[in-house]
């Protein structure tokens, strides 16, 4: 009996000691786990500026326009026809990869620099990040509103040209559009209401904020029909000059002095073409039309001469008078129109 009663307290002592050992081990483990999670959380919070930038760029890499705009604080406005998921799906030369630098804070402003691979070129972009709550030693971050890229398109030419970009028609109808866009190159399709001219389609490249933006040009080009109509307009202009009886016909490339001198007066003047210049048209539309030049032409003039003293008359003629011209051809609702560069009869 005494043996059993002495053994019971010994067993209880062992159990109590085991309990305290387990409790101590649990406390040490909890402290270690807590420390681990604290270090991990602080490290994650410190790298969060890079994380929010990476999420924005990664959305662009994978073609998720709506997600990127949400992350970047980009709110489409009226006329932002390129800031849509559908438009971004048509873009080529989008961002394909990126690397991020460490966050830098200067004068209270935190930025993350990125080296972006887009199309066949790398370039640098800087993103600003701002606090979004959290604790003083454990802040949360978000992207400051991102400024979208800019796309500019211009179609120099007559008013009959129009275009769509990424399948959308800009609200402006003056042959020029300046649009906000996500990074990439957007397809432009140009159409013409005339058989006389058209413009090639292509792509318009976006430009990031801070870069020099130059419009992507889709200049009008003459068709074979347009060239023939333009040439006819020039020839008709020259024929009208030849048909006049003026000594210095307005807007024409030749003249003779029509004056009363030495008691003699000229009248009934007639022009005759000796050599017709070849009509040459150069390049694309420029500064209001297509450039036109003609050289190597010559004319003669005949006129009636009246002697004022007694009214006696006679006929006179000139030798060959060389001439040239230059000007521009454009098209209106009435067809091709030629406008000479000079109107004083001097050679162009």
KOLMAR-350135 format. One record per residue (C-alpha): residue number from 1; residue in three letters; x, y, z. Coordinates in Angstrom, 2 decimals. Each point is the difference from the previous one (the first is absolute). Example, Ala and Ser with C-alpha at 12.3 -4.5 7.8 and 13.67 -1.06 7.14 Angstrom:
<gudos>
+-----+-----+---------+---------+---------+
:   i :  aa :       x :       y :       z :
+-----+-----+---------+---------+---------+
:   1 : Ala :   12.30 :   -4.50 :    7.80 :
:   2 : Ser :    1.37 :    3.44 :   -0.66 :
+-----+-----+---------+---------+---------+
</gudos>
This chain:
<gudos>
+-----+-----+---------+---------+---------+
:   i :  aa :       x :       y :       z :
+-----+-----+---------+---------+---------+
:   1 : Unk :    0.00 :    0.00 :    0.00 :
:   2 : Unk :    2.71 :    2.47 :    0.89 :
:   3 : Unk :    1.85 :   -0.69 :   -3.26 :
:   4 : Unk :   -2.94 :    0.95 :   -2.20 :
:   5 : Unk :   -0.72 :    3.22 :    1.91 :
:   6 : Unk :    3.61 :    1.11 :   -0.29 :
:   7 : Unk :    0.06 :   -0.61 :   -3.82 :
:   8 : Unk :   -3.04 :    2.24 :   -0.75 :
:   9 : Unk :    1.61 :    3.33 :    0.97 :
:  10 : Unk :    3.02 :   -0.85 :   -2.11 :
:  11 : Unk :   -2.16 :   -0.51 :   -3.12 :
:  12 : Unk :   -1.80 :    3.31 :    0.58 :
:  13 : Unk :    3.35 :    1.79 :    0.30 :
:  14 : Unk :    1.15 :   -1.39 :   -3.35 :
:  15 : Unk :   -3.27 :    1.06 :   -1.68 :
:  16 : Unk :    0.26 :    3.56 :    1.37 :
:  17 : Unk :    3.57 :    0.34 :   -1.24 :
:  18 : Unk :   -0.99 :   -1.28 :   -3.45 :
:  19 : Unk :   -2.82 :    2.55 :   -0.21 :
:  20 : Unk :    2.30 :    2.92 :    0.74 :
:  21 : Unk :    2.53 :   -1.22 :   -2.55 :
:  22 : Unk :   -2.69 :   -0.18 :   -2.67 :
:  23 : Unk :   -1.31 :    3.44 :    0.94 :
:  24 : Unk :    3.47 :    1.51 :   -0.17 :
:  25 : Unk :    0.68 :   -1.59 :   -3.37 :
:  26 : Unk :   -3.30 :    1.33 :   -1.34 :
:  27 : Unk :    0.83 :    3.50 :    1.19 :
:  28 : Unk :    3.40 :   -0.11 :   -1.69 :
:  29 : Unk :   -1.58 :   -1.30 :   -3.21 :
:  30 : Unk :   -2.68 :    2.72 :   -0.02 :
:  31 : Unk :    2.62 :    2.66 :    0.57 :
:  32 : Unk :    2.09 :   -1.35 :   -2.88 :
:  33 : Unk :   -3.00 :   -0.24 :   -2.32 :
:  34 : Unk :   -1.10 :    3.51 :    0.96 :
:  35 : Unk :    3.45 :    1.35 :   -0.65 :
:  36 : Unk :    0.11 :   -1.80 :   -3.34 :
:  37 : Unk :   -3.34 :    1.44 :   -1.08 :
:  38 : Unk :    0.98 :    3.47 :    1.20 :
:  39 : Unk :    3.21 :   -0.05 :   -2.03 :
:  40 : Unk :   -1.84 :   -1.40 :   -3.03 :
:  41 : Unk :   -2.79 :    2.59 :    0.27 :
:  42 : Unk :    2.44 :    2.89 :    0.36 :
:  43 : Unk :    2.02 :   -1.29 :   -2.96 :
:  44 : Unk :   -3.17 :   -0.31 :   -2.08 :
:  45 : Unk :   -1.10 :    3.50 :    0.97 :
:  46 : Unk :    3.41 :    1.39 :   -0.91 :
:  47 : Unk :   -0.17 :   -1.60 :   -3.47 :
:  48 : Unk :   -3.65 :    0.92 :   -0.60 :
:  49 : Unk :    0.82 :    3.13 :   -2.10 :
:  50 : Unk :    1.69 :   -2.29 :   -2.51 :
:  51 : Unk :   -2.85 :   -2.48 :    0.26 :
:  52 : Unk :   -2.71 :    2.50 :   -0.95 :
:  53 : Unk :    2.05 :    1.20 :   -2.97 :
:  54 : Unk :    0.65 :   -3.58 :   -1.05 :
:  55 : Unk :   -3.71 :   -0.81 :    0.12 :
:  56 : Unk :   -0.80 :    2.93 :   -2.31 :
:  57 : Unk :    2.71 :   -0.87 :   -2.53 :
:  58 : Unk :   -0.80 :   -3.69 :    0.16 :
:  59 : Unk :   -3.63 :    0.75 :   -0.87 :
:  60 : Unk :    1.23 :    1.86 :   -3.11 :
:  61 : Unk :    2.33 :   -2.87 :   -0.95 :
:  62 : Unk :   -2.94 :   -2.41 :    0.08 :
:  63 : Unk :   -2.33 :    2.33 :   -1.89 :
:  64 : Unk :   -2.32 :    0.75 :    2.93 :
:  65 : Unk :   -0.85 :    3.62 :   -0.74 :
:  66 : Unk :   -2.88 :    0.36 :    2.45 :
:  67 : Unk :    2.07 :   -1.40 :    2.88 :
:  68 : Unk :    2.95 :    2.23 :   -0.88 :
:  69 : Unk :   -2.17 :    3.12 :   -0.09 :
:  70 : Unk :   -1.54 :   -0.89 :    3.35 :
:  71 : Unk :    3.41 :   -0.55 :    1.58 :
:  72 : Unk :    1.39 :    3.15 :   -1.63 :
:  73 : Unk :   -2.92 :    2.22 :    0.96 :
:  74 : Unk :   -0.75 :    0.75 :   -3.67 :
:  75 : Unk :   -3.60 :    1.07 :   -0.54 :
:  76 : Unk :   -1.12 :    0.16 :   -3.66 :
:  77 : Unk :   -1.59 :    3.27 :   -1.04 :
:  78 : Unk :   -2.28 :    0.88 :   -2.87 :
:  79 : Unk :    1.93 :   -0.46 :   -3.23 :
:  80 : Unk :    2.53 :   -2.46 :    1.50 :
:  81 : Unk :   -0.64 :   -2.55 :   -2.72 :
:  82 : Unk :    3.33 :   -1.78 :    0.60 :
:  83 : Unk :   -0.43 :   -0.50 :    3.75 :
:  84 : Unk :   -2.10 :   -3.13 :   -0.34 :
:  85 : Unk :    0.66 :   -3.71 :    0.17 :
:  86 : Unk :   -1.15 :   -0.40 :   -3.62 :
:  87 : Unk :    2.35 :    2.69 :   -1.31 :
:  88 : Unk :    2.97 :   -1.32 :    1.99 :
:  89 : Unk :   -0.57 :   -3.46 :   -1.46 :
:  90 : Unk :    0.79 :    1.43 :   -3.45 :
:  91 : Unk :    3.29 :    1.56 :    1.10 :
:  92 : Unk :    3.36 :   -1.39 :   -1.05 :
:  93 : Unk :    3.46 :    0.76 :    1.44 :
:  94 : Unk :   -1.39 :   -0.15 :    3.51 :
:  95 : Unk :    2.14 :   -0.31 :    3.13 :
:  96 : Unk :    1.46 :   -3.51 :    0.06 :
:  97 : Unk :    2.19 :    0.07 :    3.13 :
:  98 : Unk :    1.38 :    2.30 :    2.67 :
:  99 : Unk :    2.44 :    0.27 :    2.88 :
: 100 : Unk :   -0.48 :    2.17 :    3.07 :
: 101 : Unk :    2.44 :    1.96 :    2.09 :
: 102 : Unk :   -0.20 :    0.49 :    3.77 :
: 103 : Unk :   -2.46 :    2.59 :    1.33 :
: 104 : Unk :    1.55 :    3.45 :    0.45 :
: 105 : Unk :   -1.45 :    2.68 :    2.27 :
: 106 : Unk :    1.04 :    3.62 :   -0.44 :
: 107 : Unk :   -1.72 :    2.90 :    1.74 :
: 108 : Unk :   -2.87 :   -2.25 :    1.00 :
: 109 : Unk :   -0.60 :   -1.32 :   -3.54 :
: 110 : Unk :    0.57 :   -3.71 :   -0.60 :
: 111 : Unk :    0.68 :   -1.21 :   -3.54 :
: 112 : Unk :    0.86 :   -3.29 :   -1.65 :
: 113 : Unk :    1.95 :    0.04 :   -3.25 :
: 114 : Unk :   -0.69 :   -2.66 :   -2.60 :
: 115 : Unk :    1.93 :   -1.10 :   -3.07 :
: 116 : Unk :   -2.65 :   -1.02 :   -2.49 :
: 117 : Unk :    0.39 :   -2.14 :   -3.12 :
: 118 : Unk :   -2.54 :    1.12 :   -2.58 :
: 119 : Unk :    0.10 :   -1.15 :   -3.58 :
: 120 : Unk :    3.67 :    0.01 :   -0.95 :
: 121 : Unk :    1.12 :    2.72 :    2.38 :
: 122 : Unk :    0.70 :    0.33 :    3.73 :
: 123 : Unk :   -0.70 :    3.24 :    1.81 :
: 124 : Unk :   -0.47 :    1.32 :    3.54 :
: 125 : Unk :   -3.20 :    0.97 :    1.76 :
: 126 : Unk :   -0.43 :    1.34 :    3.52 :
: 127 : Unk :   -3.04 :   -0.75 :    2.14 :
: 128 : Unk :   -1.05 :    1.87 :    3.11 :
: 129 : Unk :   -1.49 :   -1.96 :    2.91 :
: 130 : Unk :   -1.94 :    1.42 :    2.94 :
: 131 : Unk :   -1.03 :   -1.22 :    3.47 :
: 132 : Unk :   -3.32 :   -1.79 :    0.17 :
: 133 : Unk :   -0.41 :   -0.55 :    3.73 :
: 134 : Unk :    1.70 :   -2.53 :    2.26 :
: 135 : Unk :    2.04 :    0.70 :    3.12 :
: 136 : Unk :    2.81 :    2.54 :    0.39 :
: 137 : Unk :    2.59 :   -2.77 :   -0.10 :
: 138 : Unk :   -2.06 :   -2.21 :   -2.31 :
: 139 : Unk :   -1.43 :    2.20 :   -2.83 :
: 140 : Unk :   -2.14 :   -1.16 :   -2.87 :
: 141 : Unk :    0.58 :    1.43 :   -3.50 :
: 142 : Unk :   -1.78 :    0.63 :   -3.28 :
: 143 : Unk :    0.92 :    1.52 :   -3.35 :
: 144 : Unk :   -0.51 :    3.71 :   -0.40 :
: 145 : Unk :   -2.18 :    0.68 :   -3.07 :
: 146 : Unk :    1.96 :   -0.98 :   -3.10 :
: 147 : Unk :    0.07 :    2.45 :   -2.91 :
: 148 : Unk :   -0.93 :   -1.92 :   -3.18 :
: 149 : Unk :    2.07 :    0.11 :   -3.16 :
: 150 : Unk :   -0.97 :    2.30 :   -2.88 :
: 151 : Unk :   -0.77 :   -0.98 :   -3.59 :
: 152 : Unk :   -0.21 :    2.66 :   -2.71 :
: 153 : Unk :   -1.23 :   -0.69 :   -3.53 :
: 154 : Unk :   -0.15 :    2.42 :   -2.91 :
: 155 : Unk :   -1.21 :   -0.55 :   -3.57 :
: 156 : Unk :    1.30 :    2.90 :   -2.12 :
: 157 : Unk :   -2.11 :    0.25 :   -3.11 :
: 158 : Unk :   -3.33 :    1.19 :   -1.40 :
: 159 : Unk :   -3.04 :   -0.12 :    2.23 :
: 160 : Unk :   -1.17 :   -3.29 :   -1.51 :
: 161 : Unk :    2.41 :   -2.01 :    2.17 :
: 162 : Unk :   -1.16 :   -1.62 :    3.23 :
: 163 : Unk :    1.46 :   -2.64 :    2.30 :
: 164 : Unk :   -0.68 :   -2.42 :    2.80 :
: 165 : Unk :    2.45 :   -1.05 :    2.70 :
: 166 : Unk :   -0.33 :   -3.36 :    1.73 :
: 167 : Unk :   -3.30 :   -0.29 :   -1.85 :
: 168 : Unk :   -1.38 :    3.21 :    1.52 :
: 169 : Unk :   -0.71 :    3.33 :   -1.67 :
: 170 : Unk :    1.29 :    3.07 :    1.86 :
: 171 : Unk :   -2.54 :    2.68 :    0.84 :
: 172 : Unk :    2.00 :    2.60 :   -1.94 :
: 173 : Unk :   -0.49 :    0.10 :   -3.78 :
: 174 : Unk :    2.82 :    2.40 :   -0.89 :
: 175 : Unk :    2.56 :   -2.67 :   -0.85 :
: 176 : Unk :    1.76 :    0.15 :    3.37 :
: 177 : Unk :   -0.45 :   -1.83 :    3.30 :
: 178 : Unk :    1.86 :    0.11 :    3.32 :
: 179 : Unk :   -0.96 :   -2.93 :    2.20 :
: 180 : Unk :    0.91 :   -1.50 :    3.37 :
: 181 : Unk :    1.08 :   -3.63 :   -0.19 :
: 182 : Unk :    1.72 :   -2.87 :    1.75 :
: 183 : Unk :    3.52 :   -0.79 :   -1.29 :
: 184 : Unk :    0.02 :   -1.57 :   -3.46 :
: 185 : Unk :   -0.49 :    0.57 :   -3.72 :
: 186 : Unk :   -3.57 :    0.30 :   -1.25 :
: 187 : Unk :   -1.26 :   -0.85 :   -3.51 :
: 188 : Unk :   -1.14 :    2.94 :   -2.13 :
: 189 : Unk :   -2.20 :   -0.50 :   -3.05 :
: 190 : Unk :   -0.39 :    2.94 :   -2.39 :
: 191 : Unk :   -2.85 :    0.29 :   -2.49 :
: 192 : Unk :   -0.75 :    2.50 :   -2.76 :
: 193 : Unk :   -3.24 :    1.26 :   -1.45 :
: 194 : Unk :    1.74 :    0.70 :   -3.32 :
: 195 : Unk :    1.48 :   -2.20 :   -2.70 :
: 196 : Unk :    2.67 :    2.67 :   -0.57 :
: 197 : Unk :    1.97 :   -0.54 :    3.19 :
: 198 : Unk :    0.46 :   -2.29 :    3.00 :
: 199 : Unk :    2.45 :   -0.62 :    2.83 :
: 200 : Unk :    1.73 :   -3.15 :    1.17 :
: 201 : Unk :   -1.13 :   -1.54 :    3.26 :
: 202 : Unk :    2.44 :   -0.97 :    2.76 :
: 203 : Unk :    0.56 :    0.32 :    3.74 :
: 204 : Unk :    0.28 :    2.94 :    2.38 :
: 205 : Unk :    2.51 :   -0.32 :    2.85 :
: 206 : Unk :   -0.79 :    1.19 :    3.52 :
: 207 : Unk :    2.42 :    2.34 :    1.77 :
: 208 : Unk :    0.49 :   -0.01 :    3.79 :
: 209 : Unk :   -0.38 :    3.17 :    2.03 :
: 210 : Unk :    3.08 :    2.21 :   -0.17 :
: 211 : Unk :    1.03 :   -1.08 :   -3.49 :
: 212 : Unk :   -0.21 :    2.10 :   -3.15 :
: 213 : Unk :   -3.24 :   -0.89 :   -1.75 :
: 214 : Unk :   -0.07 :    0.25 :   -3.79 :
: 215 : Unk :   -3.15 :   -0.91 :   -1.95 :
: 216 : Unk :    0.06 :   -3.16 :   -2.06 :
: 217 : Unk :   -0.72 :    1.25 :   -3.52 :
: 218 : Unk :   -2.11 :   -1.74 :   -2.61 :
: 219 : Unk :    0.34 :    2.43 :   -2.90 :
: 220 : Unk :   -2.30 :   -0.06 :   -3.02 :
: 221 : Unk :    1.40 :   -1.47 :   -3.21 :
: 222 : Unk :   -1.31 :    0.47 :   -3.52 :
: 223 : Unk :   -1.50 :   -2.98 :   -1.78 :
: 224 : Unk :    0.46 :   -0.49 :   -3.73 :
: 225 : Unk :   -3.41 :    1.61 :   -0.50 :
: 226 : Unk :    1.01 :    2.86 :    2.31 :
: 227 : Unk :    3.22 :    0.59 :   -1.88 :
: 228 : Unk :   -1.88 :    0.17 :   -3.31 :
: 229 : Unk :   -2.61 :    2.36 :    1.46 :
: 230 : Unk :    2.69 :    2.20 :    1.57 :
: 231 : Unk :    1.96 :    0.18 :   -3.25 :
: 232 : Unk :   -3.15 :    0.97 :   -1.88 :
: 233 : Unk :   -0.66 :    2.79 :    2.53 :
: 234 : Unk :    3.48 :    1.41 :   -0.66 :
: 235 : Unk :   -0.38 :   -0.27 :   -3.77 :
: 236 : Unk :   -3.43 :    1.66 :    0.15 :
: 237 : Unk :    1.51 :    2.86 :    2.01 :
: 238 : Unk :    2.74 :    0.47 :   -2.59 :
: 239 : Unk :   -2.47 :   -0.15 :   -2.87 :
: 240 : Unk :   -2.10 :    2.69 :    1.71 :
: 241 : Unk :    3.11 :    2.17 :    0.22 :
: 242 : Unk :    0.65 :   -0.48 :   -3.70 :
: 243 : Unk :   -3.58 :    0.89 :   -0.88 :
: 244 : Unk :    0.13 :    3.41 :    1.64 :
: 245 : Unk :    0.68 :    3.18 :   -1.99 :
: 246 : Unk :    1.68 :    1.74 :    2.92 :
: 247 : Unk :    3.61 :    0.99 :   -0.30 :
: 248 : Unk :    0.55 :   -1.00 :    3.65 :
: 249 : Unk :   -2.67 :   -2.61 :    0.76 :
: 250 : Unk :   -0.68 :   -0.45 :    3.71 :
: 251 : Unk :    1.37 :   -3.14 :    1.64 :
: 252 : Unk :    1.81 :   -0.99 :   -3.19 :
: 253 : Unk :    3.70 :   -0.75 :   -0.59 :
: 254 : Unk :    0.71 :    2.40 :   -2.89 :
: 255 : Unk :   -0.53 :    3.64 :   -0.96 :
: 256 : Unk :    1.04 :    2.80 :   -2.32 :
: 257 : Unk :    0.11 :    3.68 :    0.77 :
: 258 : Unk :   -3.32 :    1.55 :   -0.90 :
: 259 : Unk :    0.57 :    3.69 :   -0.04 :
: 260 : Unk :   -0.36 :    3.04 :   -2.11 :
: 261 : Unk :    3.51 :    1.18 :   -0.75 :
: 262 : Unk :    1.65 :    1.99 :   -2.73 :
: 263 : Unk :   -3.41 :    0.80 :   -1.44 :
: 264 : Unk :   -0.90 :   -3.68 :   -0.59 :
: 265 : Unk :   -2.77 :   -2.08 :    1.61 :
: 266 : Unk :   -0.38 :   -3.80 :    0.01 :
: 267 : Unk :   -3.40 :   -1.70 :   -0.33 :
: 268 : Unk :   -1.68 :   -3.22 :   -1.07 :
: 269 : Unk :    2.77 :   -2.11 :    1.52 :
: 270 : Unk :    0.11 :   -3.73 :   -0.73 :
: 271 : Unk :    2.06 :   -2.70 :    1.76 :
: 272 : Unk :    1.30 :   -3.11 :   -1.75 :
: 273 : Unk :    1.58 :   -3.00 :    1.71 :
: 274 : Unk :    3.32 :   -1.09 :   -1.45 :
: 275 : Unk :    1.10 :   -2.60 :    2.58 :
: 276 : Unk :   -2.28 :   -1.45 :    2.67 :
: 277 : Unk :    1.80 :   -0.85 :    3.25 :
: 278 : Unk :   -0.28 :   -3.48 :    1.43 :
: 279 : Unk :   -2.05 :   -0.09 :    3.21 :
: 280 : Unk :    2.03 :   -1.42 :    2.89 :
: 281 : Unk :   -1.55 :   -0.74 :    3.40 :
: 282 : Unk :    2.14 :   -0.83 :    3.01 :
: 283 : Unk :   -0.44 :   -2.03 :    3.14 :
: 284 : Unk :   -2.81 :   -0.12 :    2.49 :
: 285 : Unk :   -2.42 :    2.71 :    0.95 :
: 286 : Unk :    1.85 :    2.95 :    1.50 :
: 287 : Unk :   -1.10 :    3.39 :    1.30 :
: 288 : Unk :   -3.41 :    0.04 :   -1.64 :
: 289 : Unk :    0.47 :   -2.09 :   -3.12 :
: 290 : Unk :    2.26 :   -1.97 :   -2.29 :
: 291 : Unk :    2.97 :    1.91 :   -1.39 :
: 292 : Unk :   -0.08 :    0.54 :   -3.76 :
: 293 : Unk :    2.73 :    1.31 :   -2.28 :
: 294 : Unk :    0.28 :    0.64 :   -3.71 :
: 295 : Unk :    3.08 :    1.24 :   -1.81 :
: 296 : Unk :    1.33 :    0.46 :   -3.51 :
: 297 : Unk :   -3.16 :    1.61 :   -1.36 :
: 298 : Unk :   -0.12 :    2.80 :   -2.55 :
: 299 : Unk :   -2.61 :    2.20 :   -1.63 :
: 300 : Unk :   -0.19 :    2.77 :   -2.58 :
: 301 : Unk :   -2.30 :    2.99 :   -0.13 :
: 302 : Unk :   -1.41 :    1.98 :   -2.91 :
: 303 : Unk :   -1.78 :    3.32 :    0.26 :
: 304 : Unk :   -1.41 :    2.89 :   -1.97 :
: 305 : Unk :    2.07 :    3.17 :    0.16 :
: 306 : Unk :   -1.66 :    3.38 :   -0.32 :
: 307 : Unk :    1.98 :    3.20 :   -0.57 :
: 308 : Unk :   -1.74 :    2.64 :    2.01 :
: 309 : Unk :    1.13 :    2.88 :   -2.20 :
: 310 : Unk :   -1.93 :   -1.05 :   -3.09 :
: 311 : Unk :   -1.86 :   -3.22 :    0.96 :
: 312 : Unk :    2.12 :   -2.16 :   -2.26 :
: 313 : Unk :   -0.03 :   -3.68 :    0.98 :
: 314 : Unk :    2.14 :   -3.04 :   -0.47 :
: 315 : Unk :    0.78 :   -3.42 :    1.42 :
: 316 : Unk :    2.93 :   -0.90 :    2.27 :
: 317 : Unk :    1.11 :   -3.26 :    1.52 :
: 318 : Unk :    2.45 :   -0.99 :    2.68 :
: 319 : Unk :    2.69 :   -2.58 :   -0.08 :
: 320 : Unk :   -0.32 :   -3.09 :    2.19 :
: 321 : Unk :   -0.71 :    0.93 :    3.61 :
: 322 : Unk :    1.20 :   -2.75 :    2.39 :
: 323 : Unk :   -2.05 :   -0.73 :    3.07 :
: 324 : Unk :   -0.28 :   -2.41 :    2.90 :
: 325 : Unk :   -2.44 :   -0.37 :    2.84 :
: 326 : Unk :   -0.48 :   -1.57 :    3.41 :
: 327 : Unk :   -2.94 :   -0.38 :    2.34 :
: 328 : Unk :   -2.19 :   -2.52 :    1.74 :
: 329 : Unk :   -2.92 :   -2.22 :   -0.92 :
: 330 : Unk :   -2.75 :   -0.86 :    2.43 :
: 331 : Unk :   -3.47 :   -1.50 :   -0.29 :
: 332 : Unk :   -3.33 :    1.52 :    0.93 :
: 333 : Unk :   -3.56 :   -1.08 :   -0.60 :
: 334 : Unk :    0.40 :    1.35 :   -3.53 :
: 335 : Unk :    3.08 :   -2.12 :   -0.74 :
: 336 : Unk :    3.68 :    0.84 :   -0.42 :
: 337 : Unk :    1.08 :    3.63 :    0.42 :
: 338 : Unk :    3.43 :    1.42 :   -0.90 :
: 339 : Unk :    1.29 :    3.09 :    1.80 :
: 340 : Unk :    3.15 :    1.63 :   -1.42 :
: 341 : Unk :    2.68 :    1.08 :    2.42 :
: 342 : Unk :    0.50 :    3.37 :   -1.74 :
: 343 : Unk :   -2.50 :    2.29 :   -1.67 :
: 344 : Unk :    2.31 :    2.62 :   -1.54 :
: 345 : Unk :    0.96 :   -1.77 :   -3.19 :
: 346 : Unk :    3.50 :   -0.84 :    1.20 :
: 347 : Unk :    1.37 :   -3.47 :   -0.47 :
: 348 : Unk :   -0.73 :   -2.49 :    2.81 :
+-----+-----+---------+---------+---------+
</gudos>
